[in-house]
Amino acid sequence: MKFELVIDSKPTEVVIALLKEGRLIELHKEKHDNNYSVGDIYLGKIKKIVPGLNAAFVGVGHEKDGFLHYLDLGSQLNSFKKFTDKTRTKKLNTASLKNFRKEKDTLKEGKIQDVVKSGDHLMLQVSKEPISSKGPRLSAELSFAGRYMVMIPFSDRVSISQKIKSSEEKSRLKKLIHSIKPKGFGVIIRTVAEGKKVAELDTDMKNLYKKWQIIFKKLKTANLNERIHGEMNRSSVILRDLLNSGFSKIHVNSPEIHAELKEYLSRISPDQEKIVKLYKGEIPIFQKMNITQQIKSSFGKTASMKSGAYLVIEHTEALHVIDVNSGKKVDSKKNQEANALAVNKISVEEVARQLRLRDMGGIIVVDFIDLQNAKNRKIIYDSMIEAMKTDKAKHHILPLSKFGLMQITRQRVRPEMKIDTQEKCPMCAGNGKIDSSLLLIETIENKIENLSTTQKGEIVIATHPFIESYINKGWFFNSISHKWSKKFNRKVIIKSDERLHLLQYSVVN
C-alpha cells in the first residue's frame, strides 16, 4: 500500500492529511500553542477527592481541572510519589532507578481516598485531551513511546505485542530487551520491532531513557501546573507510529517542519529521509493535492461512494448513527438479498474510513441494509473486523442483529474532527447583508497602502478567483495590480484562493 503524508502549516495551526493510495484516511489539526496533548506530563496538585466516583480532580493549569480515576493511578503510584517528593526536595541526585527502593504496590481494586489526599503533588500524564467542557483525562502511570518500544518506569516486566506471532522472534526480542534495558524500567515491545537488530533497539531505548533524565532534571525546579515533558508534534507522532516501507512521500509547505521531519527521520529511518519534500508552489498545498475536495466530500452529513451508494451520518448526545443507503447501486440481474449484500460490503470500507477520519468515539450504530441470510450477515461482520484492523484506536464490534444493526464502541482520545462543509453565502458571508461590492477594490487598495508603510518587500494578497481575475485582467501594464505596484512603489501580487468567498480577501505576505 502506498501512503503519503501532506502537512499544511498555517499561522495558527498545522493540518495533517494521511493518504492511502491517494485517498484521505486521516485528518489531524494541531494548534501551534497546543498544550495538554496526549503524552504530555504535568506536575499537578490534587484539588478534590470524589469518593462516589472513586476519582479526584487535579489542577494542571487548564481552565477545567483534570480527571484522575483510581484505575489510572497504576500499581506503582507509591513509588512515583516517593520519587517526585525526593527529587523536589533535592534528596535524590540521579534519574537512575537501579538503587531506588520501590514502595509497596497499590491494590488493583481500592479507594482513592486511601492512597492520595487533597494537596498531594503528582507527576501526571495526559491520556485524553480536553474535550468540550471537560478537562484532560490524566494518568499517574507514566509511559514513554518510542519507535520500537514503550518504556514504563518502576516496572521490570517485558511484554510483547500480540501481533508478533513467531514464538522464536518473541523469545529473541524478550532476551534482547532484558539485556539492554535500564534496571527499574519495564518495556512493551511494539509490532514494528519484529526483525530489528540490537543496535536499532538499543538506540531507541537510549532515546527513551534520555527523556526520563530530562524529566528528572526539570522536576527539581518545576512549579505546580508546569509542563515537564511535551509529546512530539503530531506529524512526528504519525511517522513514529505508522512509518513503514509503504510511505512514498511526505509533502510539507513549511521549511521549519521540513527540517524537523528530516532530522527526525535521519534518526529513526535514515533510508527514508529523502521522501520528505518541501512544497513551494503558489497554489495552496491541500488544493494542489486534491485534499480540499476530499475533505468537503467526506465530512458532510452525507458521505457518497463511487458506486452510487452513500452513508448518512448523524451525531446525537448519546451515540453516532450511520445509515447505509443503496442509492442507484442496484443490479437488476440480482435478487434483493444479493444487491443488499453487495451494497453492504462496499459500505463496510467507507464506514471504517469515516470512523478513523472523523475520529468518532463512544457508541456507533451502523444500520446496514437488511439481510435475511445469517451467512451473509456473518460476511459483513467479518469484513468490518478486517477493515478496522488498521485502526489504532481501541474498538469492539458486535455481530449484526436480525434488524441489520451493528454496534461498535471506539475509544477517542482527541476531540472529534468536525468540519463545516456548508460554505457561507458568497455575497453576504452568512449574515444576510452584503458590503457594497463597489467598495471591495477600494478596501484592498487601502490595505495595500497600509502595508506599504509598515513592511518591506512584495505584497501578496489572496482573493476569490473571480476577483483575482478582475484585478489582473487585461494587458499587464493596464491591470489594476500593476497600477497599484506603480502607485505604492512596491511589487503587488494578487493570487486566487478558492477557499475565500467572493467579497473576502486575505494578506498572504
C-alpha positions, 0 to 999 in steps of 0.5 A: 500500500502506498501512503503519503503524508501532506502537512499544511502549516498555517499561522495558527495551526498545522493540518495533517492529511494521511493518504492511502493510495491517494485517498484521505484516511486521516485528518489531524489539526494541531494548534501551534500553542497546543498544550495538554496533548496526549503524552504530555506530563504535568506536575499537578496538585490534587484539588478534590477527592470524589469518593462516589466516583472513586476519582479526584480532580487535579489542577494542571493549569487548564481552565477545567481541572483534570480527571484522575480515576483510581484505575489510572493511578497504576500499581506503582503510584507509591513509588512515583510519589516517593520519587517526585517528593525526593527529587523536589526536595533535592534528596535524590541526585540521579534519574537512575532507578537501579538503587531506588527502593520501590514502595509497596504496590497499590491494590488493583481494586481500592479507594482513592481516598486511601492512597492520595489526599487533597494537596498531594503533588503528582507527576501526571500524564495526559491520556485524553485531551480536553474535550468540550467542557471537560478537562484532560483525562490524566494518568499517574502511570507514566509511559514513554513511546518510542519507535520500537518500544514503550518504556514504563518506569518502576516496572521490570516486566517485558511484554510483547505485542500480540501481533508478533506471532513467531514464538522464536522472534518473541523469545529473541526480542524478550532476551534482547530487551532484558539485556539492554534495558535500564534496571527499574524500567519495564518495556512493551515491545511494539509490532514494528520491532519484529526483525530489528537488530540490537543496535536499532533497539538499543538506540531507541531505548537510549532515546527513551531513557534520555527523556526520563533524565530530562524529566528528572532534571526539570522536576527539581525546579518545576512549579505546580501546573508546569509542563515537564515533558511535551509529546512530539508534534503530531506529524512526528507522532504519525511517522513514529507510529505508522512509518513503514516501507509503504510511505512514498512521500511526505509533502510539507509547505513549511521549511521549519517542519521540513527540517524537523521531519528530516532530522527526525527521520535521519534518526529513526529511518535514515533510508527514508529521509529523502521522501520528505519534500518541501512544497513551494508552489503558489497554489495552496498545498491541500488544493494542489493535492486534491485534499480540499475536495476530499475533505468537503466530500467526506465530512458532510452529513452525507458521505457518497461512494463511487458506486452510487451508494452513500452513508448518512451520518448523524451525531446525537448526545448519546451515540453516532448513527450511520445509515447505509443507503443503496442509492442507484447501486442496484443490479437488476440481474440480482435478487434483493438479498444479493444487491443488499449484500453487495451494497453492504460490503462496499459500505463496510470500507467507507464506514471504517474510513469515516470512523478513523477520519472523523475520529468518532468515539463512544457508541456507533450504530451502523444500520446496514441494509437488511439481510435475511441470510445469517451467512451473509450477515456473518460476511459483513461482520467479518469484513468490518473486523478486517477493515478496522484492523488498521485502526489504532484506536481501541474498538469492539464490534458486535455481530449484526442483529436480525434488524441489520444493526451493528454496534461498535464502541471506539475509544477517542482520545482527541476531540472529534474532527468536525468540519463545516462543509456548508460554505457561507453565502458568497455575497453576504458571508452568512449574515444576510447583508452584503458590503457594497461590492463597489467598495471591495477594490477600494478596501484592498487598495487601502490595505495595500497602502497600509502595508506599504508603510509598515513592511518591506518587500512584495505584497501578496494578497489572496482573493476569490478567483473571480476577483483575482481575475478582475484585478489582473485582467487585461494587458499587464501594464493596464491591470489594476495590480500593476497600477497599484505596484506603480502607485505604492512603489512596491511589487503587488501580487494578487493570487486566487484562493478558492477557499475565500468567498467572493467579497473576502480577501486575505494578506498572504505576505 
